[in-house]
Amino acid sequence: MHIRMTALFIVLACLVPHGDASAQVRPEQRPLPLPKRTPKVPASQTTPPQTQVQGDSSTVEDEAEVVYLAPEDAPDMPAPPRRFKAPGGFAGHAWGEPRARFDKLPQQPLQVRASWTRGMERQPELYCMQGVIGGTCSLRDVLNSMANRLEGGGFHVLSEYKVEQQGFRFGNSDVLLFPVIYQFCANWDATRREVPENFDAINRFCGMRLLFESESRVQLRGLPRDHVTQYELVLAELIAEYGKPAGFLKRGQVAIEAVDGTSEPQLEEDRKFSTWRWCPAADRALATRCDASIVLSLEPESGRGVVLFSTPALWAYAYARENGGFKGDPLFAVMHARPPARRHRINDHSPQ
């Protein structure tokens, strides 16, 4: 198996089954920073000084200069599709492909997480086997419709893989997403903490976590307020490719929403951003109705952003984590626009 079974056994051993109380992608070497434009700063302002960016040692540069990008200098984007067009996969791989078909991923995953849940109880539906238009239902039909129906139950395992030096550039803005993290989901309905023999067959491609760096709050305070950020370029690229997100209305300013889905007071000079979702799950639904949903979110303080591609299988895993003893799971929180119980780290590529 591609996942070292000892590690997976350890993950499953920590789980005790219980009730729910508890536009085309191309791999490439990491390129040099984008060519710097000549700053266009109003006469009343001076060129912003270089700032020190804090973060993981693998991504931090000693001096990170942010160059002003005026709105008129921002790249033009093609007209967006009128309706959401769900991504069918990533890097030539379709959703649902077994992990065994990915020969360029590392042997060992970046991290493995698991959970168990009874599943989500579906709303009872009155269904008559012999019912037709104008027909009637028997008492037995009514009683049968009241039986509990669960979906998404059992064990859920999520494994993530990161290919060193593989990234993705948008074609219009040249914004770099790095690193890119492949996600695989496995689900089987059981109560015994044992890895099934067909694990390789059911461990399938279910999502992507694409990270990027935008300007931090400190950096933005030294730039004109109309500076076009990397976050805004990513949002424009996603809209051009997939259509407008749910509830999108372009304005001069948008309401602040942190990456964990909560609002927080801001200073007047701070730029404001939102978390956007394409085809999210309906309220109290287990998963998205689309082949895949998209989430764009940003941590304003550090400028770390994330784009999530999530299939229904990944939504089901997030539900299992949230309702299987891991209340406040950060993945569930950002997908469902709810505050987590602890600080999020979905925009981090280190093991959690």
C-alpha positions in Angstrom: 0.0 0.0 0.0 1.1 3.6 -0.6 0.4 4.6 2.9 2.6 2.9 5.4 0.2 0.6 7.1 1.8 0.9 10.5 1.0 4.7 10.5 -2.5 4.1 9.4 -3.1 1.5 12.1 -1.9 4.0 14.7 -4.3 6.6 13.3 -7.2 4.1 13.4 -6.2 2.8 16.9 -6.9 6.3 18.3 -10.4 6.2 17.1 -13.2 4.7 19.1 -16.5 4.3 17.2 -19.2 6.2 19.0 -22.2 8.4 18.4 -22.0 11.8 16.8 -21.8 13.5 20.1 -18.2 13.4 20.3 -7.0 26.8 -16.1 -5.0 23.9 -16.9 -2.3 22.9 -14.5 1.4 22.4 -15.3 4.0 21.1 -12.8 7.2 23.1 -12.7 10.2 23.9 -10.7 9.6 26.7 -8.2 10.3 29.8 -10.3 12.0 33.0 -9.4 9.9 35.9 -8.0 7.7 37.7 -10.5 9.4 40.6 -12.4 8.9 43.8 -10.4 6.9 46.6 -11.9 7.9 50.3 -11.6 6.0 51.6 -8.6 3.3 54.1 -9.2 2.9 56.0 -6.0 1.0 59.2 -5.5 3.2 62.2 -4.9 1.9 62.5 -1.3 3.3 59.1 -0.5 6.8 57.6 -0.4 7.9 54.3 -1.8 7.0 51.7 0.9 10.0 50.3 2.8 11.0 46.7 2.7 9.4 44.6 5.4 10.3 41.5 7.2 7.8 38.6 6.6 7.3 36.0 9.3 6.5 32.4 8.5 7.9 29.0 8.0 11.6 28.8 7.3 10.9 27.0 4.0 9.0 30.0 2.6 10.4 33.1 4.3 12.6 35.5 2.5 14.9 37.8 4.5 13.6 40.9 2.7 10.2 40.8 0.9 9.6 43.9 -1.2 6.0 44.5 -2.3 5.7 46.6 -5.4 2.6 48.7 -5.9 0.3 47.4 -8.6 -2.2 50.0 -9.8 -5.7 48.9 -10.9 -5.0 50.1 -14.5 -1.9 47.9 -14.6 -3.7 44.8 -13.4 -4.1 42.1 -16.1 -7.4 41.9 -18.0 -9.4 38.7 -17.4 -11.7 37.0 -19.8 -15.5 37.1 -19.2 -16.6 34.5 -16.6 -19.0 31.7 -17.4 -22.6 32.5 -16.5 -22.8 29.4 -14.3 -20.4 27.6 -12.0 -18.2 25.1 -13.9 -16.8 22.7 -11.4 -13.2 21.5 -11.9 -13.0 18.0 -13.1 -9.6 17.2 -11.5 -6.1 18.5 -11.3 -2.9 18.0 -13.4 -4.4 15.5 -15.8 -6.0 13.4 -13.0 -9.8 13.1 -12.6 -11.5 13.1 -9.3 -12.0 9.5 -8.0 -8.8 8.1 -9.4 -7.2 5.6 -7.1 -4.0 6.7 -5.3 -2.1 3.9 -7.0 -2.3 5.7 -10.4 -0.3 8.7 -9.1 3.2 7.6 -9.8 4.9 11.0 -9.2 3.7 11.5 -5.6 6.1 10.7 -2.7 5.8 7.2 -1.2 4.9 8.6 2.2 2.1 11.1 2.8 2.6 14.6 4.3 -0.1 13.6 6.9 -2.9 11.1 7.5 -6.0 11.8 9.5 -9.1 9.7 10.2 -12.4 9.8 12.0 -15.5 7.6 12.6 -19.1 8.7 12.5 -22.5 7.2 12.5 -23.3 9.4 9.5 -25.8 12.1 8.9 -29.4 11.3 9.4 -31.5 12.0 6.4 -34.9 13.6 6.6 -37.7 11.0 6.5 -39.4 10.9 3.1 -42.9 9.4 2.5 -42.4 6.9 -0.3 -45.1 4.5 -1.5 -44.0 1.4 -3.4 -47.3 1.2 -5.2 -48.1 4.9 -5.0 -49.0 6.7 -8.2 -50.5 10.1 -8.9 -53.8 10.1 -7.1 -52.9 6.9 -5.2 -52.9 6.4 -1.5 -50.3 5.1 1.0 -50.9 2.3 3.5 -50.0 2.6 7.2 -47.0 0.3 6.6 -45.7 2.8 3.9 -46.0 5.6 6.4 -44.1 3.7 9.1 -41.4 2.6 6.8 -40.8 6.2 5.7 -40.0 7.1 9.4 -37.1 4.7 9.6 -33.7 6.3 10.3 -31.6 6.7 7.1 -27.9 7.5 7.5 -25.4 8.6 4.9 -21.7 9.1 5.1 -21.2 6.8 8.1 -18.2 4.6 9.0 -14.4 5.3 8.9 -13.1 8.2 6.9 -9.4 8.6 6.2 -7.7 11.6 4.5 -4.1 11.4 3.3 -2.3 14.4 1.9 0.8 14.4 -0.4 3.1 17.2 -1.4 5.4 17.1 -4.4 8.5 19.1 -3.7 9.1 21.9 -6.2 5.7 21.5 -7.9 3.6 24.5 -8.3 0.9 26.1 -10.5 0.8 29.4 -12.3 -2.4 31.2 -13.4 -2.2 32.0 -17.1 -3.4 35.6 -17.0 -1.9 37.1 -13.8 1.2 34.9 -13.5 0.3 34.4 -9.7 2.1 31.4 -8.3 0.3 28.8 -6.1 3.0 26.9 -4.2 3.0 24.3 -2.8 0.1 22.2 -4.1 -1.1 19.4 -1.9 -3.0 16.3 -3.3 -5.8 14.9 -1.1 -7.1 11.3 -1.1 -10.2 10.0 0.8 -11.2 6.5 1.8 -14.4 5.5 3.5 -15.7 2.2 4.6 -18.7 1.3 6.8 -17.4 -0.6 9.8 -16.9 -0.4 13.5 -13.8 -2.5 13.9 -10.5 -0.5 13.7 -9.0 -2.5 10.9 -7.7 -1.4 7.5 -9.7 -3.2 4.8 -7.9 -5.4 2.3 -9.2 -3.2 -0.6 -7.9 0.0 0.9 -5.8 0.8 -2.2 -8.9 0.5 -4.4 -11.1 2.8 -2.2 -8.4 5.4 -1.4 -9.3 7.9 -4.2 -8.4 11.4 -5.3 -10.8 13.8 -3.6 -9.4 17.3 -3.4 -6.5 19.8 -3.7 -5.1 22.3 -1.3 -3.3 25.1 -3.2 -1.4 27.6 -1.1 -0.2 31.1 -2.1 1.4 34.2 -0.6 -0.4 37.5 -0.6 0.5 40.8 1.0 0.4 40.9 4.8 -1.4 43.6 6.8 1.9 45.2 7.7 2.9 45.3 4.0 -0.4 46.7 2.9 -0.2 49.6 5.4 2.7 50.9 3.4 0.9 50.8 0.1 -1.9 52.9 -1.6 -5.3 51.6 -0.8 -6.0 50.8 -4.5 -3.1 48.4 -4.7 -4.2 45.2 -6.4 -3.2 42.3 -4.1 -2.2 38.8 -5.0 -5.4 37.6 -3.3 -7.5 39.8 -5.6 -5.7 38.4 -8.6 -6.4 34.9 -7.5 -10.0 35.8 -7.0 -10.2 37.3 -10.5 -8.6 34.2 -12.0 -11.0 31.9 -10.3 -14.0 33.9 -11.4 -12.7 34.0 -15.0 -12.3 30.2 -15.0 -15.2 29.0 -12.9 -17.7 31.8 -12.6 -18.8 34.0 -9.7 -18.9 32.5 -6.2 -22.0 32.3 -4.1 -23.2 35.7 -2.9 -20.6 37.6 -4.9 -21.3 41.3 -5.5 -18.4 43.4 -6.7 -18.1 46.6 -4.6 -15.5 49.1 -3.8 -15.0 47.4 -0.5 -16.1 44.1 0.9 -16.7 42.9 4.5 -13.8 41.3 6.4 -14.0 37.6 7.1 -10.9 35.8 8.4 -9.9 32.4 7.1 -11.6 30.7 10.0 -14.9 32.2 9.0 -15.1 34.7 11.9 -15.2 38.5 11.8 -12.8 40.6 13.8 -12.4 44.3 14.5 -10.0 46.1 12.1 -8.2 49.4 12.1 -9.4 51.9 9.7 -6.3 51.6 7.5 -6.5 47.8 7.2 -7.6 46.3 3.9 -10.6 44.1 4.0 -11.1 40.7 2.3 -13.6 37.9 2.3 -13.7 34.1 2.1 -15.5 33.0 -1.1 -17.2 29.7 -1.8 -18.2 28.2 -5.1 -21.1 25.6 -4.9 -20.9 25.0 -1.1 -23.1 22.4 0.6 -26.6 23.6 1.4 -27.4 24.2 5.1 -27.4 21.0 7.0 -26.4 19.0 3.9 -23.6 16.4 4.1 -21.8 17.5 0.9 -21.8 19.7 -2.1 -24.1 18.9 -4.9 -21.4 19.6 -7.5 -18.6 17.4 -8.7 -16.3 19.7 -6.7 -16.6 22.9 -4.8 -14.0 25.7 -4.4 -13.1 27.8 -1.4 -10.8 30.9 -1.5 -9.6 32.1 1.9 -7.0 34.3 3.3 -5.3 34.9 6.7 -5.0 38.7 6.6 -2.4 39.0 9.3 0.2 36.8 7.5 -1.0 37.1 4.0 -1.2 33.3 3.6 -4.0 32.2 1.3 -5.5 28.9 0.3 -7.6 27.6 -2.6 -9.5 24.4 -1.8 -10.9 22.0 -4.4 -13.2 19.6 -2.5 -15.3 16.7 -3.9 -18.3 15.3 -2.0 -16.0 12.6 -0.5 -13.8 15.3 1.1 -17.0 17.1 2.5 -18.0 13.8 4.0 -14.6 13.4 5.7 -14.9 16.9 7.1 -18.3 16.1 8.5 -16.9 12.9 10.1 -14.2 14.9 11.8 -16.5 17.6 13.1 -19.1 15.1 14.4 -16.8 12.3 15.4 -14.9 13.8 18.3 -13.0 16.6 16.6 -15.3 19.6 17.2 -14.1 22.8 15.6 -12.2 21.0 12.8 -10.6 23.7 10.7 -11.4 22.1 7.3 -15.1 21.7 8.2 -15.1 25.3 9.5 -13.8 27.0 6.4 -15.9 24.8 4.1 -19.1 25.5 6.1 -18.3 29.1 7.0 -18.3 28.4 10.7 -15.8 29.4 13.5 -13.4 26.6 14.5 -12.7 25.8 18.2 -9.0 26.3 17.6 -6.7 28.3 15.4 -6.9 27.2 11.7 -4.0 25.8 9.8 -5.4 24.9 6.5 -3.1 27.5 4.9 0.0 25.7 6.2 1.8 23.0 4.3 3.6 21.5 7.4 2.2 18.4 9.1 -0.4 19.3 11.7 
